[in-house]
Structure formats: structure tokens, C-alpha cells
Amino acid sequence: MHPMNNYETLQRGREELLRQAERERMARAATVKQWRQRKFSREFANWLRMHLVSWGHRLEQPGVSEQGKRPVSVH
């Protein structure tokens, strides 16, 4: 086997390594972005769930009007 002393061959190899590294960086960035989007979706779903459950509990209380307040009793 002959030693690689051809500048053009070395340059092409270096360029290919740089392209491969860039693809790997882009893949990692996409993975992080997807993770953040899923995390945001989970956090929003949890927030929404808590508010809906709270709203449902208030609506189940006897004497609660549509506005979520107890009606004023008239004496």
C-alpha cells in the first residue's frame, strides 16, 4: 500500500469528514428541538389538565351558577 501524500485526496477526505460532522450536528440539533417541543407539549397538557379538573370540580359544587360563583341568597 502506498502512503497517502496526494494533497487532493487528503483535501477530499477532510471535506467529507467536515460534511459528516455537519450532518451529525444538524441531527443533534433536530433531536434537541423535538425534545423541547415534546416537553412544551407535555407542560401545556399538564397545565390544561389541572385547569380543566379544577373547573370541573367547581362546576360540580351544588349551587354554582354558570359564571362559577355561588348565587347570592335573597332573604
N, C-alpha and C positions, 0 to 999 in steps of 0.2 A: 504494500500500500504506500502511495506517495504522500508526503506531508502536504497539508493544505497551505499553500503560500500564495494562492491566487487571490488578489485583492477583491475582485468582483464576486467571487464565490463567497468569501468571508462577508462582504457587504450584503449580499442577498440573504445569507443566514442570519445576520444581525437584524435586517429589516423584517424577516419572518418572525424572529423572536419578539421584536417590538410589536408587530401586529397581533401576535398571540397574547402578549401581555395586555394590550389594549382591549382585546376581546374579553379576557378574564376580568379586567377592571369593570368593563361595561356590564358583564354578567353579575358581578358582585353588587354593583350599584342598583341594578334592576331588582335583585333579590332584597336588598335593604328597602327599596321603595315599596315593594309588595308587602314586606313585613310591616312597614309603617302604616300602609293603607289598611291592612287587616287589623292592626292594633287600634287605629282610629275607629274602624267599623265596630270592633268589639266594645270599645269605650262608649261610643254613641249608643249602641244597642243596650248596654247596661244602664246608661243614663235614662234612656227612653223607657226601659222596663221598670225602673224604680218609680218614675213619674206616673206611668200608667197604673201600676199597682197601687200607689198612693191615691190616685184619683179614684180608682175602683173602690178602695176602702172607704173613702169619703162618701161616695155615692151610695154605698150600702148602708150607711148610718140612717136610722129612722128620722124622718122629719127634715131631711136635707133637700133643699129646693134645687132647681136646675143650675143656679149660679154657684152652688156649693156652699151656701150659707144656710144656717138654720133660720126658719121663718120667725119673725117677731110675733110673740103671742099677744093677743089683744085681750085686755081684762076690762 
